[in-house]
Amino acid sequence: MQRVYEPQDMLEADLLVGMLASEGVEAHLTGRHLLGAVGELPASGLLGLLVGDEQATRARLLIAAYNSALPLPGDEPAAEYGTLLC
């Protein structure tokens, strides 16, 4: 197994595990249980995505595509000052 990525938080980690699974890449998340001890441990590098050696290159390419993705035009809410957008 190879460590292919270090997610910033659990939200990103779960999103990437799901995205990789939808592409047929089985990923395992390490460090999930260490987050509760952040006060005592360094805050970076706790989470890691592990994939099998044969899928590491594909997983890195998929994660790179995820990180470079831009929102589709028109997805932004209209800027209307004084109106709360929920």
PyMOL Python script that loads the backbone (N, CA, C, O; Angstrom):
from pymol import cmd

cmd.read_pdbstr("""\
ATOM      1  N   MET A   1       0.847  -1.176   0.000  1.00  0.00           N
ATOM      2  CA  MET A   1       0.000   0.000   0.000  1.00  0.00           C
ATOM      3  C   MET A   1       0.892   1.239   0.000  1.00  0.00           C
ATOM      4  O   MET A   1       1.991   1.246   0.555  1.00  0.00           O
ATOM      5  N   GLN A   2       0.374   2.288  -0.646  1.00  0.00           N
ATOM      6  CA  GLN A   2       1.103   3.548  -0.702  1.00  0.00           C
ATOM      7  C   GLN A   2       0.229   4.674  -0.183  1.00  0.00           C
ATOM      8  O   GLN A   2      -0.981   4.700  -0.410  1.00  0.00           O
ATOM      9  N   ARG A   3       0.861   5.601   0.516  1.00  0.00           N
ATOM     10  CA  ARG A   3       0.170   6.811   0.975  1.00  0.00           C
ATOM     11  C   ARG A   3       0.184   7.794  -0.186  1.00  0.00           C
ATOM     12  O   ARG A   3       1.246   8.263  -0.594  1.00  0.00           O
ATOM     13  N   VAL A   4      -1.007   8.111  -0.724  1.00  0.00           N
ATOM     14  CA  VAL A   4      -1.074   8.932  -1.933  1.00  0.00           C
ATOM     15  C   VAL A   4      -1.486  10.375  -1.663  1.00  0.00           C
ATOM     16  O   VAL A   4      -1.313  11.235  -2.526  1.00  0.00           O
ATOM     17  N   TYR A   5      -2.033  10.655  -0.471  1.00  0.00           N
ATOM     18  CA  TYR A   5      -2.523  12.013  -0.215  1.00  0.00           C
ATOM     19  C   TYR A   5      -2.747  12.209   1.276  1.00  0.00           C
ATOM     20  O   TYR A   5      -3.064  11.269   2.005  1.00  0.00           O
ATOM     21  N   GLU A   6      -2.573  13.457   1.713  1.00  0.00           N
ATOM     22  CA  GLU A   6      -2.873  13.839   3.094  1.00  0.00           C
ATOM     23  C   GLU A   6      -4.013  14.852   3.085  1.00  0.00           C
ATOM     24  O   GLU A   6      -3.781  16.033   2.828  1.00  0.00           O
ATOM     25  N   PRO A   7      -5.250  14.410   3.364  1.00  0.00           N
ATOM     26  CA  PRO A   7      -6.379  15.336   3.398  1.00  0.00           C
ATOM     27  C   PRO A   7      -6.223  16.361   4.517  1.00  0.00           C
ATOM     28  O   PRO A   7      -5.582  16.093   5.533  1.00  0.00           O
ATOM     29  N   GLN A   8      -6.812  17.529   4.320  1.00  0.00           N
ATOM     30  CA  GLN A   8      -6.739  18.587   5.326  1.00  0.00           C
ATOM     31  C   GLN A   8      -7.611  18.298   6.531  1.00  0.00           C
ATOM     32  O   GLN A   8      -7.267  18.664   7.654  1.00  0.00           O
ATOM     33  N   ASP A   9      -8.753  17.633   6.298  1.00  0.00           N
ATOM     34  CA  ASP A   9      -9.689  17.364   7.385  1.00  0.00           C
ATOM     35  C   ASP A   9     -10.532  16.146   7.022  1.00  0.00           C
ATOM     36  O   ASP A   9     -10.391  15.579   5.939  1.00  0.00           O
ATOM     37  N   MET A  10     -11.407  15.755   7.942  1.00  0.00           N
ATOM     38  CA  MET A  10     -12.249  14.577   7.725  1.00  0.00           C
ATOM     39  C   MET A  10     -13.225  14.765   6.578  1.00  0.00           C
ATOM     40  O   MET A  10     -13.540  13.808   5.872  1.00  0.00           O
ATOM     41  N   LEU A  11     -13.709  15.990   6.383  1.00  0.00           N
ATOM     42  CA  LEU A  11     -14.637  16.252   5.287  1.00  0.00           C
ATOM     43  C   LEU A  11     -13.980  15.932   3.951  1.00  0.00           C
ATOM     44  O   LEU A  11     -14.552  15.218   3.128  1.00  0.00           O
ATOM     45  N   GLU A  12     -12.780  16.458   3.737  1.00  0.00           N
ATOM     46  CA  GLU A  12     -12.072  16.180   2.492  1.00  0.00           C
ATOM     47  C   GLU A  12     -11.718  14.701   2.384  1.00  0.00           C
ATOM     48  O   GLU A  12     -11.800  14.123   1.301  1.00  0.00           O
ATOM     49  N   ALA A  13     -11.329  14.092   3.486  1.00  0.00           N
ATOM     50  CA  ALA A  13     -10.961  12.678   3.481  1.00  0.00           C
ATOM     51  C   ALA A  13     -12.134  11.809   3.050  1.00  0.00           C
ATOM     52  O   ALA A  13     -11.981  10.955   2.176  1.00  0.00           O
ATOM     53  N   ASP A  14     -13.302  12.015   3.651  1.00  0.00           N
ATOM     54  CA  ASP A  14     -14.478  11.221   3.295  1.00  0.00           C
ATOM     55  C   ASP A  14     -14.902  11.468   1.857  1.00  0.00           C
ATOM     56  O   ASP A  14     -15.315  10.537   1.164  1.00  0.00           O
ATOM     57  N   LEU A  15     -14.805  12.709   1.400  1.00  0.00           N
ATOM     58  CA  LEU A  15     -15.166  13.030   0.023  1.00  0.00           C
ATOM     59  C   LEU A  15     -14.236  12.298  -0.950  1.00  0.00           C
ATOM     60  O   LEU A  15     -14.699  11.737  -1.944  1.00  0.00           O
ATOM     61  N   LEU A  16     -12.938  12.301  -0.672  1.00  0.00           N
ATOM     62  CA  LEU A  16     -11.990  11.648  -1.561  1.00  0.00           C
ATOM     63  C   LEU A  16     -12.121  10.126  -1.539  1.00  0.00           C
ATOM     64  O   LEU A  16     -12.001   9.481  -2.580  1.00  0.00           O
ATOM     65  N   VAL A  17     -12.364   9.555  -0.375  1.00  0.00           N
ATOM     66  CA  VAL A  17     -12.565   8.105  -0.305  1.00  0.00           C
ATOM     67  C   VAL A  17     -13.773   7.713  -1.153  1.00  0.00           C
ATOM     68  O   VAL A  17     -13.724   6.717  -1.875  1.00  0.00           O
ATOM     69  N   GLY A  18     -14.854   8.486  -1.072  1.00  0.00           N
ATOM     70  CA  GLY A  18     -16.043   8.213  -1.880  1.00  0.00           C
ATOM     71  C   GLY A  18     -15.800   8.411  -3.362  1.00  0.00           C
ATOM     72  O   GLY A  18     -16.260   7.612  -4.177  1.00  0.00           O
ATOM     73  N   MET A  19     -15.077   9.475  -3.724  1.00  0.00           N
ATOM     74  CA  MET A  19     -14.780   9.740  -5.123  1.00  0.00           C
ATOM     75  C   MET A  19     -13.918   8.624  -5.705  1.00  0.00           C
ATOM     76  O   MET A  19     -14.170   8.150  -6.813  1.00  0.00           O
ATOM     77  N   LEU A  20     -12.903   8.207  -4.956  1.00  0.00           N
ATOM     78  CA  LEU A  20     -12.046   7.126  -5.441  1.00  0.00           C
ATOM     79  C   LEU A  20     -12.827   5.818  -5.568  1.00  0.00           C
ATOM     80  O   LEU A  20     -12.644   5.071  -6.530  1.00  0.00           O
ATOM     81  N   ALA A  21     -13.689   5.546  -4.604  1.00  0.00           N
ATOM     82  CA  ALA A  21     -14.503   4.326  -4.667  1.00  0.00           C
ATOM     83  C   ALA A  21     -15.408   4.336  -5.899  1.00  0.00           C
ATOM     84  O   ALA A  21     -15.605   3.299  -6.532  1.00  0.00           O
ATOM     85  N   SER A  22     -15.962   5.513  -6.243  1.00  0.00           N
ATOM     86  CA  SER A  22     -16.827   5.598  -7.413  1.00  0.00           C
ATOM     87  C   SER A  22     -16.054   5.369  -8.712  1.00  0.00           C
ATOM     88  O   SER A  22     -16.649   5.058  -9.743  1.00  0.00           O
ATOM     89  N   GLU A  23     -14.730   5.524  -8.661  1.00  0.00           N
ATOM     90  CA  GLU A  23     -13.876   5.276  -9.816  1.00  0.00           C
ATOM     91  C   GLU A  23     -13.224   3.896  -9.764  1.00  0.00           C
ATOM     92  O   GLU A  23     -12.374   3.574 -10.594  1.00  0.00           O
ATOM     93  N   GLY A  24     -13.622   3.086  -8.789  1.00  0.00           N
ATOM     94  CA  GLY A  24     -13.110   1.720  -8.690  1.00  0.00           C
ATOM     95  C   GLY A  24     -11.788   1.590  -7.971  1.00  0.00           C
ATOM     96  O   GLY A  24     -11.124   0.559  -8.079  1.00  0.00           O
ATOM     97  N   VAL A  25     -11.389   2.631  -7.229  1.00  0.00           N
ATOM     98  CA  VAL A  25     -10.133   2.593  -6.479  1.00  0.00           C
ATOM     99  C   VAL A  25     -10.461   2.454  -5.003  1.00  0.00           C
ATOM    100  O   VAL A  25     -11.107   3.326  -4.422  1.00  0.00           O
ATOM    101  N   GLU A  26     -10.020   1.365  -4.398  1.00  0.00           N
ATOM    102  CA  GLU A  26     -10.283   1.150  -2.972  1.00  0.00           C
ATOM    103  C   GLU A  26      -9.238   1.898  -2.153  1.00  0.00           C
ATOM    104  O   GLU A  26      -8.043   1.625  -2.263  1.00  0.00           O
ATOM    105  N   ALA A  27      -9.691   2.838  -1.337  1.00  0.00           N
ATOM    106  CA  ALA A  27      -8.789   3.647  -0.516  1.00  0.00           C
ATOM    107  C   ALA A  27      -9.103   3.420   0.956  1.00  0.00           C
ATOM    108  O   ALA A  27     -10.252   3.194   1.338  1.00  0.00           O
ATOM    109  N   HIS A  28      -8.064   3.483   1.766  1.00  0.00           N
ATOM    110  CA  HIS A  28      -8.203   3.348   3.215  1.00  0.00           C
ATOM    111  C   HIS A  28      -7.698   4.633   3.858  1.00  0.00           C
ATOM    112  O   HIS A  28      -6.683   5.193   3.444  1.00  0.00           O
ATOM    113  N   LEU A  29      -8.409   5.083   4.860  1.00  0.00           N
ATOM    114  CA  LEU A  29      -8.045   6.303   5.565  1.00  0.00           C
ATOM    115  C   LEU A  29      -7.340   5.938   6.861  1.00  0.00           C
ATOM    116  O   LEU A  29      -7.853   5.154   7.661  1.00  0.00           O
ATOM    117  N   THR A  30      -6.162   6.511   7.061  1.00  0.00           N
ATOM    118  CA  THR A  30      -5.436   6.302   8.313  1.00  0.00           C
ATOM    119  C   THR A  30      -5.441   7.595   9.116  1.00  0.00           C
ATOM    120  O   THR A  30      -5.524   8.686   8.552  1.00  0.00           O
ATOM    121  N   GLY A  31      -5.354   7.467  10.403  1.00  0.00           N
ATOM    122  CA  GLY A  31      -5.262   8.628  11.275  1.00  0.00           C
ATOM    123  C   GLY A  31      -6.580   9.196  11.735  1.00  0.00           C
ATOM    124  O   GLY A  31      -6.601  10.196  12.454  1.00  0.00           O
ATOM    125  N   ARG A  32      -7.673   8.593  11.345  1.00  0.00           N
ATOM    126  CA  ARG A  32      -9.004   9.090  11.712  1.00  0.00           C
ATOM    127  C   ARG A  32      -9.145   9.225  13.230  1.00  0.00           C
ATOM    128  O   ARG A  32      -9.720  10.199  13.716  1.00  0.00           O
ATOM    129  N   HIS A  33      -8.630   8.269  13.961  1.00  0.00           N
ATOM    130  CA  HIS A  33      -8.812   8.260  15.416  1.00  0.00           C
ATOM    131  C   HIS A  33      -7.798   9.139  16.148  1.00  0.00           C
ATOM    132  O   HIS A  33      -7.907   9.333  17.359  1.00  0.00           O
ATOM    133  N   LEU A  34      -6.832   9.662  15.434  1.00  0.00           N
ATOM    134  CA  LEU A  34      -5.848  10.548  16.059  1.00  0.00           C
ATOM    135  C   LEU A  34      -6.333  11.985  16.151  1.00  0.00           C
ATOM    136  O   LEU A  34      -5.755  12.784  16.888  1.00  0.00           O
ATOM    137  N   LEU A  35      -7.388  12.328  15.412  1.00  0.00           N
ATOM    138  CA  LEU A  35      -7.840  13.716  15.377  1.00  0.00           C
ATOM    139  C   LEU A  35      -8.330  14.206  16.725  1.00  0.00           C
ATOM    140  O   LEU A  35      -8.266  15.406  16.995  1.00  0.00           O
ATOM    141  N   GLY A  36      -8.814  13.329  17.572  1.00  0.00           N
ATOM    142  CA  GLY A  36      -9.271  13.739  18.891  1.00  0.00           C
ATOM    143  C   GLY A  36      -8.143  14.180  19.797  1.00  0.00           C
ATOM    144  O   GLY A  36      -8.383  14.845  20.805  1.00  0.00           O
ATOM    145  N   ALA A  37      -6.911  13.820  19.455  1.00  0.00           N
ATOM    146  CA  ALA A  37      -5.754  14.152  20.282  1.00  0.00           C
ATOM    147  C   ALA A  37      -4.942  15.293  19.691  1.00  0.00           C
ATOM    148  O   ALA A  37      -3.761  15.438  20.005  1.00  0.00           O
ATOM    149  N   VAL A  38      -5.557  16.100  18.843  1.00  0.00           N
ATOM    150  CA  VAL A  38      -4.816  17.156  18.148  1.00  0.00           C
ATOM    151  C   VAL A  38      -4.135  18.106  19.119  1.00  0.00           C
ATOM    152  O   VAL A  38      -3.087  18.657  18.783  1.00  0.00           O
ATOM    153  N   GLY A  39      -4.676  18.320  20.290  1.00  0.00           N
ATOM    154  CA  GLY A  39      -4.041  19.205  21.246  1.00  0.00           C
ATOM    155  C   GLY A  39      -2.672  18.724  21.680  1.00  0.00           C
ATOM    156  O   GLY A  39      -1.839  19.525  22.104  1.00  0.00           O
ATOM    157  N   GLU A  40      -2.431  17.440  21.582  1.00  0.00           N
ATOM    158  CA  GLU A  40      -1.166  16.868  22.018  1.00  0.00           C
ATOM    159  C   GLU A  40      -0.242  16.487  20.861  1.00  0.00           C
ATOM    160  O   GLU A  40       0.945  16.240  21.075  1.00  0.00           O
ATOM    161  N   LEU A  41      -0.775  16.436  19.637  1.00  0.00           N
ATOM    162  CA  LEU A  41       0.006  16.000  18.489  1.00  0.00           C
ATOM    163  C   LEU A  41       0.132  17.128  17.472  1.00  0.00           C
ATOM    164  O   LEU A  41      -0.668  18.063  17.491  1.00  0.00           O
ATOM    165  N   PRO A  42       1.120  17.060  16.588  1.00  0.00           N
ATOM    166  CA  PRO A  42       1.184  18.058  15.511  1.00  0.00           C
ATOM    167  C   PRO A  42      -0.082  17.990  14.664  1.00  0.00           C
ATOM    168  O   PRO A  42      -0.577  16.898  14.386  1.00  0.00           O
ATOM    169  N   ALA A  43      -0.602  19.121  14.256  1.00  0.00           N
ATOM    170  CA  ALA A  43      -1.904  19.157  13.590  1.00  0.00           C
ATOM    171  C   ALA A  43      -1.859  18.711  12.143  1.00  0.00           C
ATOM    172  O   ALA A  43      -2.914  18.416  11.583  1.00  0.00           O
ATOM    173  N   SER A  44      -0.703  18.645  11.506  1.00  0.00           N
ATOM    174  CA  SER A  44      -0.669  18.249  10.100  1.00  0.00           C
ATOM    175  C   SER A  44      -0.113  16.838   9.954  1.00  0.00           C
ATOM    176  O   SER A  44       0.657  16.367  10.791  1.00  0.00           O
ATOM    177  N   GLY A  45      -0.512  16.182   8.886  1.00  0.00           N
ATOM    178  CA  GLY A  45       0.008  14.859   8.589  1.00  0.00           C
ATOM    179  C   GLY A  45      -0.638  13.718   9.330  1.00  0.00           C
ATOM    180  O   GLY A  45      -0.143  12.593   9.275  1.00  0.00           O
ATOM    181  N   LEU A  46      -1.737  13.975  10.026  1.00  0.00           N
ATOM    182  CA  LEU A  46      -2.385  12.888  10.769  1.00  0.00           C
ATOM    183  C   LEU A  46      -3.202  11.990   9.854  1.00  0.00           C
ATOM    184  O   LEU A  46      -3.196  10.770  10.013  1.00  0.00           O
ATOM    185  N   LEU A  47      -3.909  12.592   8.890  1.00  0.00           N
ATOM    186  CA  LEU A  47      -4.748  11.819   7.989  1.00  0.00           C
ATOM    187  C   LEU A  47      -3.945  11.413   6.760  1.00  0.00           C
ATOM    188  O   LEU A  47      -3.093  12.166   6.287  1.00  0.00           O
ATOM    189  N   GLY A  48      -4.219  10.237   6.258  1.00  0.00           N
ATOM    190  CA  GLY A  48      -3.563   9.777   5.041  1.00  0.00           C
ATOM    191  C   GLY A  48      -4.458   8.829   4.278  1.00  0.00           C
ATOM    192  O   GLY A  48      -5.148   7.999   4.869  1.00  0.00           O
ATOM    193  N   LEU A  49      -4.443   8.955   2.956  1.00  0.00           N
ATOM    194  CA  LEU A  49      -5.177   8.028   2.096  1.00  0.00           C
ATOM    195  C   LEU A  49      -4.198   6.993   1.566  1.00  0.00           C
ATOM    196  O   LEU A  49      -3.185   7.335   0.957  1.00  0.00           O
ATOM    197  N   LEU A  50      -4.505   5.739   1.800  1.00  0.00           N
ATOM    198  CA  LEU A  50      -3.680   4.630   1.335  1.00  0.00           C
ATOM    199  C   LEU A  50      -4.433   3.866   0.261  1.00  0.00           C
ATOM    200  O   LEU A  50      -5.631   3.613   0.386  1.00  0.00           O
ATOM    201  N   VAL A  51      -3.721   3.501  -0.794  1.00  0.00           N
ATOM    202  CA  VAL A  51      -4.297   2.661  -1.849  1.00  0.00           C
ATOM    203  C   VAL A  51      -3.292   1.575  -2.180  1.00  0.00           C
ATOM    204  O   VAL A  51      -2.114   1.675  -1.838  1.00  0.00           O
ATOM    205  N   GLY A  52      -3.767   0.542  -2.846  1.00  0.00           N
ATOM    206  CA  GLY A  52      -2.880  -0.534  -3.262  1.00  0.00           C
ATOM    207  C   GLY A  52      -1.837  -0.039  -4.248  1.00  0.00           C
ATOM    208  O   GLY A  52      -2.069   0.921  -4.982  1.00  0.00           O
ATOM    209  N   ASP A  53      -0.687  -0.701  -4.259  1.00  0.00           N
ATOM    210  CA  ASP A  53       0.417  -0.290  -5.124  1.00  0.00           C
ATOM    211  C   ASP A  53       0.004  -0.187  -6.592  1.00  0.00           C
ATOM    212  O   ASP A  53       0.427   0.729  -7.298  1.00  0.00           O
ATOM    213  N   GLU A  54      -0.817  -1.122  -7.044  1.00  0.00           N
ATOM    214  CA  GLU A  54      -1.216  -1.148  -8.451  1.00  0.00           C
ATOM    215  C   GLU A  54      -2.179  -0.017  -8.818  1.00  0.00           C
ATOM    216  O   GLU A  54      -2.355   0.277 -10.001  1.00  0.00           O
ATOM    217  N   GLN A  55      -2.799   0.615  -7.837  1.00  0.00           N
ATOM    218  CA  GLN A  55      -3.757   1.699  -8.106  1.00  0.00           C
ATOM    219  C   GLN A  55      -3.235   3.073  -7.684  1.00  0.00           C
ATOM    220  O   GLN A  55      -3.963   4.060  -7.786  1.00  0.00           O
ATOM    221  N   ALA A  56      -1.998   3.154  -7.216  1.00  0.00           N
ATOM    222  CA  ALA A  56      -1.470   4.408  -6.677  1.00  0.00           C
ATOM    223  C   ALA A  56      -1.387   5.506  -7.735  1.00  0.00           C
ATOM    224  O   ALA A  56      -1.778   6.643  -7.468  1.00  0.00           O
ATOM    225  N   THR A  57      -0.895   5.194  -8.909  1.00  0.00           N
ATOM    226  CA  THR A  57      -0.765   6.205  -9.971  1.00  0.00           C
ATOM    227  C   THR A  57      -2.127   6.735 -10.373  1.00  0.00           C
ATOM    228  O   THR A  57      -2.306   7.945 -10.515  1.00  0.00           O
ATOM    229  N   ARG A  58      -3.092   5.839 -10.558  1.00  0.00           N
ATOM    230  CA  ARG A  58      -4.448   6.269 -10.932  1.00  0.00           C
ATOM    231  C   ARG A  58      -5.075   7.115  -9.839  1.00  0.00           C
ATOM    232  O   ARG A  58      -5.718   8.123 -10.133  1.00  0.00           O
ATOM    233  N   ALA A  59      -4.901   6.728  -8.592  1.00  0.00           N
ATOM    234  CA  ALA A  59      -5.457   7.492  -7.475  1.00  0.00           C
ATOM    235  C   ALA A  59      -4.849   8.893  -7.433  1.00  0.00           C
ATOM    236  O   ALA A  59      -5.566   9.872  -7.223  1.00  0.00           O
ATOM    237  N   ARG A  60      -3.541   8.998  -7.629  1.00  0.00           N
ATOM    238  CA  ARG A  60      -2.894  10.322  -7.634  1.00  0.00           C
ATOM    239  C   ARG A  60      -3.433  11.201  -8.759  1.00  0.00           C
ATOM    240  O   ARG A  60      -3.645  12.398  -8.566  1.00  0.00           O
ATOM    241  N   LEU A  61      -3.657  10.605  -9.942  1.00  0.00           N
ATOM    242  CA  LEU A  61      -4.213  11.373 -11.066  1.00  0.00           C
ATOM    243  C   LEU A  61      -5.631  11.846 -10.767  1.00  0.00           C
ATOM    244  O   LEU A  61      -5.981  12.986 -11.073  1.00  0.00           O
ATOM    245  N   LEU A  62      -6.443  10.987 -10.176  1.00  0.00           N
ATOM    246  CA  LEU A  62      -7.818  11.370  -9.829  1.00  0.00           C
ATOM    247  C   LEU A  62      -7.827  12.474  -8.768  1.00  0.00           C
ATOM    248  O   LEU A  62      -8.627  13.405  -8.855  1.00  0.00           O
ATOM    249  N   ILE A  63      -6.964  12.378  -7.789  1.00  0.00           N
ATOM    250  CA  ILE A  63      -6.904  13.401  -6.735  1.00  0.00           C
ATOM    251  C   ILE A  63      -6.390  14.712  -7.306  1.00  0.00           C
ATOM    252  O   ILE A  63      -6.863  15.781  -6.918  1.00  0.00           O
ATOM    253  N   ALA A  64      -5.432  14.650  -8.220  1.00  0.00           N
ATOM    254  CA  ALA A  64      -4.927  15.870  -8.864  1.00  0.00           C
ATOM    255  C   ALA A  64      -6.038  16.541  -9.679  1.00  0.00           C
ATOM    256  O   ALA A  64      -6.152  17.767  -9.684  1.00  0.00           O
ATOM    257  N   ALA A  65      -6.846  15.746 -10.360  1.00  0.00           N
ATOM    258  CA  ALA A  65      -7.969  16.301 -11.118  1.00  0.00           C
ATOM    259  C   ALA A  65      -8.985  16.941 -10.175  1.00  0.00           C
ATOM    260  O   ALA A  65      -9.531  18.003 -10.476  1.00  0.00           O
ATOM    261  N   TYR A  66      -9.236  16.303  -9.046  1.00  0.00           N
ATOM    262  CA  TYR A  66     -10.141  16.866  -8.039  1.00  0.00           C
ATOM    263  C   TYR A  66      -9.619  18.213  -7.540  1.00  0.00           C
ATOM    264  O   TYR A  66     -10.375  19.179  -7.436  1.00  0.00           O
ATOM    265  N   ASN A  67      -8.329  18.270  -7.236  1.00  0.00           N
ATOM    266  CA  ASN A  67      -7.745  19.501  -6.697  1.00  0.00           C
ATOM    267  C   ASN A  67      -7.687  20.627  -7.715  1.00  0.00           C
ATOM    268  O   ASN A  67      -7.682  21.796  -7.332  1.00  0.00           O
ATOM    269  N   SER A  68      -7.642  20.306  -9.003  1.00  0.00           N
ATOM    270  CA  SER A  68      -7.554  21.349 -10.020  1.00  0.00           C
ATOM    271  C   SER A  68      -8.916  21.728 -10.603  1.00  0.00           C
ATOM    272  O   SER A  68      -8.990  22.610 -11.458  1.00  0.00           O
ATOM    273  N   ALA A  69      -9.982  21.085 -10.162  1.00  0.00           N
ATOM    274  CA  ALA A  69     -11.317  21.357 -10.702  1.00  0.00           C
ATOM    275  C   ALA A  69     -11.785  22.763 -10.347  1.00  0.00           C
ATOM    276  O   ALA A  69     -11.501  23.278  -9.265  1.00  0.00           O
ATOM    277  N   LEU A  70     -12.497  23.363 -11.270  1.00  0.00           N
ATOM    278  CA  LEU A  70     -13.080  24.687 -11.076  1.00  0.00           C
ATOM    279  C   LEU A  70     -14.601  24.557 -11.066  1.00  0.00           C
ATOM    280  O   LEU A  70     -15.139  23.639 -11.685  1.00  0.00           O
ATOM    281  N   PRO A  71     -15.307  25.462 -10.372  1.00  0.00           N
ATOM    282  CA  PRO A  71     -16.765  25.404 -10.395  1.00  0.00           C
ATOM    283  C   PRO A  71     -17.296  25.694 -11.798  1.00  0.00           C
ATOM    284  O   PRO A  71     -16.672  26.425 -12.567  1.00  0.00           O
ATOM    285  N   LEU A  72     -18.431  25.125 -12.116  1.00  0.00           N
ATOM    286  CA  LEU A  72     -19.063  25.392 -13.404  1.00  0.00           C
ATOM    287  C   LEU A  72     -19.606  26.812 -13.430  1.00  0.00           C
ATOM    288  O   LEU A  72     -20.110  27.294 -12.416  1.00  0.00           O
ATOM    289  N   PRO A  73     -19.515  27.491 -14.568  1.00  0.00           N
ATOM    290  CA  PRO A  73     -20.075  28.841 -14.640  1.00  0.00           C
ATOM    291  C   PRO A  73     -21.580  28.806 -14.373  1.00  0.00           C
ATOM    292  O   PRO A  73     -22.283  27.910 -14.841  1.00  0.00           O
ATOM    293  N   GLY A  74     -22.050  29.766 -13.635  1.00  0.00           N
ATOM    294  CA  GLY A  74     -23.469  29.831 -13.315  1.00  0.00           C
ATOM    295  C   GLY A  74     -23.835  29.178 -12.005  1.00  0.00           C
ATOM    296  O   GLY A  74     -24.978  29.286 -11.563  1.00  0.00           O
ATOM    297  N   ASP A  75     -22.888  28.499 -11.369  1.00  0.00           N
ATOM    298  CA  ASP A  75     -23.165  27.864 -10.083  1.00  0.00           C
ATOM    299  C   ASP A  75     -23.080  28.847  -8.924  1.00  0.00           C
ATOM    300  O   ASP A  75     -23.523  28.542  -7.817  1.00  0.00           O
ATOM    301  N   GLU A  76     -22.512  30.030  -9.173  1.00  0.00           N
ATOM    302  CA  GLU A  76     -22.369  31.010  -8.105  1.00  0.00           C
ATOM    303  C   GLU A  76     -23.712  31.687  -7.847  1.00  0.00           C
ATOM    304  O   GLU A  76     -24.448  31.983  -8.788  1.00  0.00           O
ATOM    305  N   PRO A  77     -24.034  31.931  -6.582  1.00  0.00           N
ATOM    306  CA  PRO A  77     -25.279  32.663  -6.298  1.00  0.00           C
ATOM    307  C   PRO A  77     -25.135  34.114  -6.751  1.00  0.00           C
ATOM    308  O   PRO A  77     -24.044  34.685  -6.730  1.00  0.00           O
ATOM    309  N   ALA A  78     -26.253  34.689  -7.158  1.00  0.00           N
ATOM    310  CA  ALA A  78     -26.246  36.095  -7.570  1.00  0.00           C
ATOM    311  C   ALA A  78     -25.939  36.966  -6.359  1.00  0.00           C
ATOM    312  O   ALA A  78     -26.471  36.748  -5.271  1.00  0.00           O
ATOM    313  N   ALA A  79     -25.083  37.944  -6.562  1.00  0.00           N
ATOM    314  CA  ALA A  79     -24.707  38.844  -5.467  1.00  0.00           C
ATOM    315  C   ALA A  79     -25.801  39.894  -5.285  1.00  0.00           C
ATOM    316  O   ALA A  79     -25.867  40.878  -6.022  1.00  0.00           O
ATOM    317  N   GLU A  80     -26.636  39.670  -4.315  1.00  0.00           N
ATOM    318  CA  GLU A  80     -27.703  40.636  -3.994  1.00  0.00           C
ATOM    319  C   GLU A  80     -27.442  41.131  -2.579  1.00  0.00           C
ATOM    320  O   GLU A  80     -27.658  40.416  -1.601  1.00  0.00           O
ATOM    321  N   TYR A  81     -26.978  42.360  -2.496  1.00  0.00           N
ATOM    322  CA  TYR A  81     -26.626  42.900  -1.203  1.00  0.00           C
ATOM    323  C   TYR A  81     -27.880  43.136  -0.373  1.00  0.00           C
ATOM    324  O   TYR A  81     -28.902  43.611  -0.868  1.00  0.00           O
ATOM    325  N   GLY A  82     -27.768  42.790   0.899  1.00  0.00           N
ATOM    326  CA  GLY A  82     -28.885  42.979   1.819  1.00  0.00           C
ATOM    327  C   GLY A  82     -29.820  41.773   1.873  1.00  0.00           C
ATOM    328  O   GLY A  82     -30.775  41.771   2.649  1.00  0.00           O
ATOM    329  N   THR A  83     -29.557  40.745   1.058  1.00  0.00           N
ATOM    330  CA  THR A  83     -30.392  39.548   1.034  1.00  0.00           C
ATOM    331  C   THR A  83     -29.587  38.388   1.584  1.00  0.00           C
ATOM    332  O   THR A  83     -28.477  38.126   1.121  1.00  0.00           O
ATOM    333  N   LEU A  84     -30.131  37.694   2.562  1.00  0.00           N
ATOM    334  CA  LEU A  84     -29.463  36.534   3.139  1.00  0.00           C
ATOM    335  C   LEU A  84     -29.706  35.339   2.246  1.00  0.00           C
ATOM    336  O   LEU A  84     -30.852  34.963   1.999  1.00  0.00           O
ATOM    337  N   LEU A  85     -28.631  34.739   1.758  1.00  0.00           N
ATOM    338  CA  LEU A  85     -28.736  33.549   0.918  1.00  0.00           C
ATOM    339  C   LEU A  85     -28.505  32.331   1.782  1.00  0.00           C
ATOM    340  O   LEU A  85     -27.462  32.217   2.426  1.00  0.00           O
ATOM    341  N   CYS A  86     -29.456  31.423   1.808  1.00  0.00           N
ATOM    342  CA  CYS A  86     -29.336  30.218   2.628  1.00  0.00           C
ATOM    343  C   CYS A  86     -29.274  28.994   1.759  1.00  0.00           C
ATOM    344  O   CYS A  86     -29.171  27.879   2.270  1.00  0.00           O
TER     345      CYS A  86
END
""", "prot")
cmd.dss("prot")
cmd.show_as("cartoon", "prot")
cmd.util.cbc("prot")
cmd.orient("prot")
